[in-house]
Amino acid sequence: MKKFLAIAMAAVMVLSLAACGGSAAPAAEEEAPAAEAAAPAAEATAEVKEASAEEVAEVAAVTKVGVSMPTKDLQRWIQDGDNMKAQLEELGYEVDLQYASNDVQTQVSQIENMIASGATVLVIAAIEGSSLGEALAMAKENGIPVIAYDRLLMNSDAVSYYATFDNYKVGQVQGQYVIDTLDLDNADGPFVLEFTAGDPGDNNAGFFFNGAMDLIKPYIESGKVVVTSGQTTFEEVATPTWGTDVAQKRAEDILATYYADGTELDAWVCSNDSTALGVENALAANYTGAYPIVTGQDCDIENTKNMIAGKQSMSVFKDTRTLAAQVVKMVGQILTGSTVDVNDTETYDNGTGIVPSFLCEPVFADANNYKELLIDSGYYTEDQLK
Ligand code: BGC
């Protein structure tokens, strides 16, 4: 028999704050006044069912969780998969973890196999957010809850929840860094920038790009910032598959076409580390001016080494351990029929409606704080960064 524990709303806030290391504070604060204004009475009496450790252990012992990850090519997904598996197994779940080599059809088959072999919950980080329709429909037919992991699963009503980092904020952290470092508000300029964004098939990519672009755009409009290539729309600067080689090729073309005459670059705003690496490779071989600011995201090992070596200016640390912990918690909450921890019910519409989401907080990283963030916290060993 299931035991449910009703606790006050305030306590839930505290719980959801704790889930991502206090990171959810801004979202929770923003939401609180609106909720109060809308329904103070309802909020005061809202019953929240918390999953007890015993209940979770009971369901974990009979549950197989399918964890579908996009690729092992990128450091972060290996980390994500390892963390999910370790944390789920620690609670007693059986785990079927699969990587799809960035091949959509492989991911579809893997998910279908997970369902056929008895997985009763699915956690999916999609290669291409809109391409898993059939597999997701199969999950729904079988009553299997689906959590979209980091990347939203699009155009499917089979998605129960979404857990990610605040993707728009990632872009804002990058954009604000460029504004502050170049001192765009006070310095004369003009400053020369280029942009590289992510994969159009990944719903996150637009959030990252817009987060940065929305902050930098006024400076482009005022003439303080010049984008020499003229490429300023997401479509123009996108990087299919997020491939390092794809980003490198585009950067080489831009450098050859617009910078071979000695024009200097002040910053190259890259949405993530895999694309930043491509830009850094292109700069190393094809650019001799003063080295520009290069932004990134993920704190991948190669990029962290480049930060230490001065070839990348910053990254955004998204601690995959916290995201995994949040998702593991949500799995337990879903299976025990408890209240599922979400902190955003407005931002992520997957085409069939808003998917209730939990957004973890991204953290600014650079050569000055990487030790504290990445080594002291046990994310990497010092040797891995040598
Ligand atoms: C993730 C990023 C990652 C990118 C490429 C995005 O969906 O949020 O952290 O850099 O995919 O793998």
Boltz pocket constraint, residues with backbone or C-beta under 6 A from the ligand:
constraints:
  - pocket:
      binder: B
      contacts: [[A, 74], [A, 76], [A, 150], [A, 151], [A, 198], [A, 202], [A, 204], [A, 205], [A, 241], [A, 242], [A, 271], [A, 272], [A, 273], [A, 274], [A, 297], [A, 298], [A, 318]]
      max_distance: 6.0
